[in-house]
Amino acid sequence: MFGNELINEKNKKKNRLIAIDYLKTISILLVIFTHAISAKFNDRILGPFWIDMAVPIFMIISGLTYSLSAKRKDINKFSEWFIWDNLKKKLTRVLIPYAVIISIEVGAYTIIDPQSFGKLLYKVTTGGWGPGSYYIPILLQLMVIFPLLFISFNKYPKSTMILAFSIHLAFDIYSNMLPIETKIYRLLIFRYLAFIMMGIMLYHYPRKVKKKGKELIVLAILSGAYIWMCTYYGYKPFIFTKWNSTSLPTVFWAFGIVVLGFKYLNYIKDNIFINIAKIISKASLHIYLVQMVYFHFDFDRFGLVFTMMAPIIIGIFFYYIETGKTVNFHFRKELRDKLYPSSPFISYRNFWQY
């Protein structure tokens, strides 16, 4: 298992992969951008191939980073994942900033447009208001379903992959047959199951992913062709009728983007963007929550540049205030070595260079 090269017994310090910071930074920028532009303009600039991949990339990265966390903490049983010391950090990282944002939204509606208690409660439990409000429920479900996927994959990798993809497919089939309403469908993690599984698989088998480069290119092209047909050719799939540009058939396109990220982004020369990407990456959830409020209350009327910058700046401040951390804006190579030490991720970083 290549995961042993990522986390070894000699060094269990928390470290970061630069590619993850870059991918998360790019993804959160795309989330803001897609909410700032019209659907027509998004299609005109081929947005389904890159802008719409933001959340799928987040899901793949989540599968990978959760795997790194589980390995670092030597979690091998389902029950070990739910030990309070492990789960507490993950819950507080999500629920505390969400509590702040949802309090602002509820307070605003109490003043400008009073809602019934039932509606407020529904909104609070389903992610609040604003674009992308499904994300918090998805993250909470991820914390529950991840150990099942990770531990099962450790023992039965092929069977787990097949089962995860089958459940994802069955979910989309039944969502049409029942049918499941769009407002419910958007909240369920099953629509991202295959993406999370690919992140777990990447953690375990990066060497195999690299060796299967040609096959991955073929699969990515097929995924890209599906996106093209749905968006530009008028094809209407009879199974994946909801969010078809980020549905199951597109998983290999998103996965290909992540693989390219690990292959090239870890080796960008030392520059100011490394530390900026690290800051934005850490604050990505806070930025995401801020953009929900920003767009829901129509603050995007101030122009595209301001709309792109405001959620990022406010989100970063929100992150540092909420966590009580301080910002370090040094960019010397010595500091970069401290931020991104060679162990335990050096083998993973060097692997993608060759």
ROLUMRO-959122 format. One record per residue (C-alpha): residue number from 1; residue in one letter; x, y, z. Coordinates in steps of 0.1 Angstrom, whole numbers, m for minus. Layout:
N
<semi NUM A <X Y Z>>
...
END
This chain:
354
<semi 1 M <0 0 0>>
<semi 2 F <15 33 m11>>
<semi 3 G <m2 50 19>>
<semi 4 N <26 37 40>>
<semi 5 E <50 60 21>>
<semi 6 L <28 89 29>>
<semi 7 I <25 84 66>>
<semi 8 N <53 65 83>>
<semi 9 E <60 56 119>>
<semi 10 K <91 78 120>>
<semi 11 N <73 110 113>>
<semi 12 K <36 115 121>>
<semi 13 K <36 153 120>>
<semi 14 K <8 170 101>>
<semi 15 N <20 181 68>>
<semi 16 R <5 195 36>>
<semi 17 L <7 187 m1>>
<semi 18 I <11 218 m21>>
<semi 19 A <m11 204 m49>>
<semi 20 I <m40 200 m24>>
<semi 21 D <m37 237 m15>>
<semi 22 Y <m37 248 m51>>
<semi 23 L <m66 225 m61>>
<semi 24 K <m87 237 m32>>
<semi 25 T <m78 273 m39>>
<semi 26 I <m87 269 m76>>
<semi 27 S <m119 251 m67>>
<semi 28 I <m132 278 m43>>
<semi 29 L <m124 305 m68>>
<semi 30 L <m145 285 m94>>
<semi 31 V <m173 282 m69>>
<semi 32 I <m175 320 m66>>
<semi 33 F <m170 325 m103>>
<semi 34 T <m198 301 m113>>
<semi 35 H <m222 320 m90>>
<semi 36 A <m211 353 m103>>
<semi 37 I <m219 346 m140>>
<semi 38 S <m249 335 m159>>
<semi 39 A <m255 299 m170>>
<semi 40 K <m254 310 m207>>
<semi 41 F <m220 327 m202>>
<semi 42 N <m208 296 m183>>
<semi 43 D <m216 274 m213>>
<semi 44 R <m201 299 m237>>
<semi 45 I <m167 297 m220>>
<semi 46 L <m168 259 m217>>
<semi 47 G <m175 261 m180>>
<semi 48 P <m189 226 m177>>
<semi 49 F <m154 213 m184>>
<semi 50 W <m137 233 m157>>
<semi 51 I <m159 257 m137>>
<semi 52 D <m185 230 m129>>
<semi 53 M <m158 207 m117>>
<semi 54 A <m152 227 m85>>
<semi 55 V <m173 206 m61>>
<semi 56 P <m164 172 m77>>
<semi 57 I <m128 181 m72>>
<semi 58 F <m135 190 m36>>
<semi 59 M <m151 156 m31>>
<semi 60 I <m121 137 m46>>
<semi 61 I <m97 157 m25>>
<semi 62 S <m119 150 6>>
<semi 63 G <m116 113 0>>
<semi 64 L <m79 116 m2>>
<semi 65 T <m74 139 28>>
<semi 66 Y <m97 119 50>>
<semi 67 S <m77 88 40>>
<semi 68 L <m45 106 50>>
<semi 69 S <m61 116 83>>
<semi 70 A <m73 80 90>>
<semi 71 K <m38 66 82>>
<semi 72 R <m21 92 104>>
<semi 73 K <m43 83 133>>
<semi 74 D <m39 46 126>>
<semi 75 I <m77 41 122>>
<semi 76 N <m84 5 111>>
<semi 77 K <m118 m1 125>>
<semi 78 F <m152 16 120>>
<semi 79 S <m156 23 157>>
<semi 80 E <m122 40 159>>
<semi 81 W <m133 67 135>>
<semi 82 F <m161 77 158>>
<semi 83 I <m139 81 189>>
<semi 84 W <m148 116 201>>
<semi 85 D <m113 130 200>>
<semi 86 N <m112 122 162>>
<semi 87 L <m147 132 154>>
<semi 88 K <m147 164 175>>
<semi 89 K <m122 182 154>>
<semi 90 K <m140 174 122>>
<semi 91 L <m174 184 135>>
<semi 92 T <m162 217 151>>
<semi 93 R <m144 227 119>>
<semi 94 V <m177 225 101>>
<semi 95 L <m203 233 126>>
<semi 96 I <m188 263 143>>
<semi 97 P <m184 284 112>>
<semi 98 Y <m217 271 99>>
<semi 99 A <m234 282 132>>
<semi 100 V <m220 317 127>>
<semi 101 I <m233 320 91>>
<semi 102 I <m267 304 98>>
<semi 103 S <m272 328 127>>
<semi 104 I <m265 357 104>>
<semi 105 E <m290 344 79>>
<semi 106 V <m317 336 104>>
<semi 107 G <m312 370 120>>
<semi 108 A <m314 388 86>>
<semi 109 Y <m347 370 78>>
<semi 110 T <m361 377 112>>
<semi 111 I <m357 414 104>>
<semi 112 I <m364 417 67>>
<semi 113 D <m387 388 60>>
<semi 114 P <m400 369 91>>
<semi 115 Q <m403 331 85>>
<semi 116 S <m422 305 104>>
<semi 117 F <m403 285 130>>
<semi 118 G <m408 253 109>>
<semi 119 K <m393 269 78>>
<semi 120 L <m364 283 97>>
<semi 121 L <m357 249 113>>
<semi 122 Y <m359 233 79>>
<semi 123 K <m334 257 65>>
<semi 124 V <m310 254 94>>
<semi 125 T <m310 216 91>>
<semi 126 T <m305 216 53>>
<semi 127 G <m276 240 49>>
<semi 128 G <m292 275 51>>
<semi 129 W <m298 299 22>>
<semi 130 G <m277 308 m8>>
<semi 131 P <m260 289 m37>>
<semi 132 G <m243 257 m27>>
<semi 133 S <m261 255 7>>
<semi 134 Y <m263 217 2>>
<semi 135 Y <m225 215 10>>
<semi 136 I <m228 214 48>>
<semi 137 P <m252 185 49>>
<semi 138 I <m230 167 24>>
<semi 139 L <m199 172 46>>
<semi 140 L <m217 159 77>>
<semi 141 Q <m228 128 57>>
<semi 142 L <m192 123 45>>
<semi 143 M <m181 120 81>>
<semi 144 V <m205 91 86>>
<semi 145 I <m200 73 53>>
<semi 146 F <m162 77 49>>
<semi 147 P <m151 51 74>>
<semi 148 L <m173 25 57>>
<semi 149 L <m157 32 24>>
<semi 150 F <m121 35 37>>
<semi 151 I <m121 4 59>>
<semi 152 S <m140 m17 33>>
<semi 153 F <m115 m6 6>>
<semi 154 N <m86 m16 28>>
<semi 155 K <m99 m52 28>>
<semi 156 Y <m117 m55 m4>>
<semi 157 P <m106 m28 m28>>
<semi 158 K <m122 m40 m61>>
<semi 159 S <m154 m51 m45>>
<semi 160 T <m157 m17 m27>>
<semi 161 M <m151 3 m58>>
<semi 162 I <m177 m17 m77>>
<semi 163 L <m202 m15 m49>>
<semi 164 A <m197 23 m45>>
<semi 165 F <m202 29 m82>>
<semi 166 S <m232 6 m82>>
<semi 167 I <m248 24 m53>>
<semi 168 H <m242 57 m70>>
<semi 169 L <m258 45 m102>>
<semi 170 A <m287 29 m83>>
<semi 171 F <m293 61 m65>>
<semi 172 D <m296 81 m97>>
<semi 173 I <m319 54 m112>>
<semi 174 Y <m342 54 m82>>
<semi 175 S <m341 92 m79>>
<semi 176 N <m359 92 m112>>
<semi 177 M <m382 63 m106>>
<semi 178 L <m396 74 m72>>
<semi 179 P <m389 103 m80>>
<semi 180 I <m367 121 m55>>
<semi 181 E <m374 158 m55>>
<semi 182 T <m345 180 m66>>
<semi 183 K <m344 199 m32>>
<semi 184 I <m338 165 m15>>
<semi 185 Y <m316 150 m41>>
<semi 186 R <m291 179 m38>>
<semi 187 L <m286 172 m1>>
<semi 188 L <m277 135 m4>>
<semi 189 I <m241 124 m5>>
<semi 190 F <m248 94 m28>>
<semi 191 R <m246 118 m58>>
<semi 192 Y <m209 122 m50>>
<semi 193 L <m201 87 m38>>
<semi 194 A <m180 77 m68>>
<semi 195 F <m160 109 m66>>
<semi 196 I <m152 103 m29>>
<semi 197 M <m143 67 m38>>
<semi 198 M <m118 79 m64>>
<semi 199 G <m101 100 m38>>
<semi 200 I <m97 70 m15>>
<semi 201 M <m84 49 m44>>
<semi 202 L <m59 76 m53>>
<semi 203 Y <m46 76 m18>>
<semi 204 H <m41 38 m18>>
<semi 205 Y <m28 33 m54>>
<semi 206 P <m11 64 m69>>
<semi 207 R <14 42 m86>>
<semi 208 K <m13 22 m104>>
<semi 209 V <m30 54 m114>>
<semi 210 K <2 66 m129>>
<semi 211 K <8 33 m148>>
<semi 212 K <m28 34 m161>>
<semi 213 G <m23 69 m176>>
<semi 214 K <m34 59 m211>>
<semi 215 E <m65 42 m198>>
<semi 216 L <m73 72 m176>>
<semi 217 I <m70 95 m206>>
<semi 218 V <m95 74 m225>>
<semi 219 L <m119 74 m196>>
<semi 220 A <m115 112 m192>>
<semi 221 I <m122 117 m229>>
<semi 222 L <m153 96 m226>>
<semi 223 S <m164 117 m196>>
<semi 224 G <m156 149 m215>>
<semi 225 A <m176 136 m245>>
<semi 226 Y <m206 130 m222>>
<semi 227 I <m203 166 m208>>
<semi 228 W <m202 179 m244>>
<semi 229 M <m232 159 m255>>
<semi 230 C <m253 170 m225>>
<semi 231 T <m244 207 m227>>
<semi 232 Y <m238 214 m264>>
<semi 233 Y <m253 186 m284>>
<semi 234 G <m287 185 m268>>
<semi 235 Y <m284 150 m254>>
<semi 236 K <m308 143 m225>>
<semi 237 P <m298 113 m204>>
<semi 238 F <m326 92 m191>>
<semi 239 I <m308 83 m159>>
<semi 240 F <m286 113 m149>>
<semi 241 T <m312 140 m152>>
<semi 242 K <m301 161 m123>>
<semi 243 W <m268 181 m125>>
<semi 244 N <m258 159 m154>>
<semi 245 S <m225 179 m159>>
<semi 246 T <m213 167 m125>>
<semi 247 S <m230 133 m125>>
<semi 248 L <m215 98 m123>>
<semi 249 P <m203 97 m160>>
<semi 250 T <m182 128 m154>>
<semi 251 V <m162 113 m125>>
<semi 252 F <m131 104 m147>>
<semi 253 W <m130 139 m161>>
<semi 254 A <m128 154 m126>>
<semi 255 F <m104 127 m115>>
<semi 256 G <m81 135 m145>>
<semi 257 I <m79 171 m134>>
<semi 258 V <m69 161 m99>>
<semi 259 V <m43 137 m112>>
<semi 260 L <m28 165 m134>>
<semi 261 G <m28 187 m103>>
<semi 262 F <m7 163 m84>>
<semi 263 K <16 157 m113>>
<semi 264 Y <24 194 m120>>
<semi 265 L <13 217 m91>>
<semi 266 N <36 202 m65>>
<semi 267 Y <65 215 m85>>
<semi 268 I <57 251 m93>>
<semi 269 K <88 271 m83>>
<semi 270 D <88 290 m50>>
<semi 271 N <66 321 m53>>
<semi 272 I <42 343 m34>>
<semi 273 F <12 322 m46>>
<semi 274 I <23 292 m25>>
<semi 275 N <16 309 8>>
<semi 276 I <m16 326 m6>>
<semi 277 A <m29 293 m18>>
<semi 278 K <m22 277 16>>
<semi 279 I <m42 305 33>>
<semi 280 I <m71 303 9>>
<semi 281 S <m70 265 11>>
<semi 282 K <m73 265 49>>
<semi 283 A <m101 291 48>>
<semi 284 S <m119 275 19>>
<semi 285 L <m149 263 40>>
<semi 286 H <m153 298 55>>
<semi 287 I <m150 314 21>>
<semi 288 Y <m177 290 8>>
<semi 289 L <m200 299 36>>
<semi 290 V <m195 336 31>>
<semi 291 Q <m202 334 m7>>
<semi 292 M <m235 317 2>>
<semi 293 V <m246 348 21>>
<semi 294 Y <m230 372 m4>>
<semi 295 F <m249 359 m34>>
<semi 296 H <m282 351 m15>>
<semi 297 F <m285 387 m4>>
<semi 298 D <m275 401 m38>>
<semi 299 F <m242 417 m29>>
<semi 300 D <m229 407 m64>>
<semi 301 R <m243 438 m79>>
<semi 302 F <m209 456 m74>>
<semi 303 G <m191 441 m104>>
<semi 304 L <m172 409 m111>>
<semi 305 V <m138 419 m96>>
<semi 306 F <m154 430 m63>>
<semi 307 T <m176 399 m63>>
<semi 308 M <m146 376 m67>>
<semi 309 M <m125 394 m40>>
<semi 310 A <m150 402 m13>>
<semi 311 P <m160 366 m3>>
<semi 312 I <m123 356 m3>>
<semi 313 I <m111 385 19>>
<semi 314 I <m141 382 42>>
<semi 315 G <m138 344 44>>
<semi 316 I <m101 346 52>>
<semi 317 F <m107 371 80>>
<semi 318 F <m137 349 92>>
<semi 319 Y <m114 319 93>>
<semi 320 Y <m86 336 113>>
<semi 321 I <m111 352 137>>
<semi 322 E <m130 320 143>>
<semi 323 T <m99 298 147>>
<semi 324 G <m79 323 166>>
<semi 325 K <m49 318 144>>
<semi 326 T <m26 344 130>>
<semi 327 V <m15 351 94>>
<semi 328 N <21 347 84>>
<semi 329 F <30 364 51>>
<semi 330 H <67 354 48>>
<semi 331 F <76 338 16>>
<semi 332 R <113 328 21>>
<semi 333 K <123 293 11>>
<semi 334 E <132 285 47>>
<semi 335 L <96 292 57>>
<semi 336 R <83 271 28>>
<semi 337 D <104 242 40>>
<semi 338 K <87 246 74>>
<semi 339 L <52 248 58>>
<semi 340 Y <59 219 35>>
<semi 341 P <85 196 51>>
<semi 342 S <97 167 31>>
<semi 343 S <85 140 53>>
<semi 344 P <61 122 54>>
<semi 345 F <48 134 20>>
<semi 346 I <81 137 2>>
<semi 347 S <77 103 m15>>
<semi 348 Y <42 113 m26>>
<semi 349 R <53 146 m40>>
<semi 350 N <84 132 m57>>
<semi 351 F <64 103 m71>>
<semi 352 W <44 126 m94>>
<semi 353 Q <75 143 m107>>
<semi 354 Y <88 114 m127>>
END
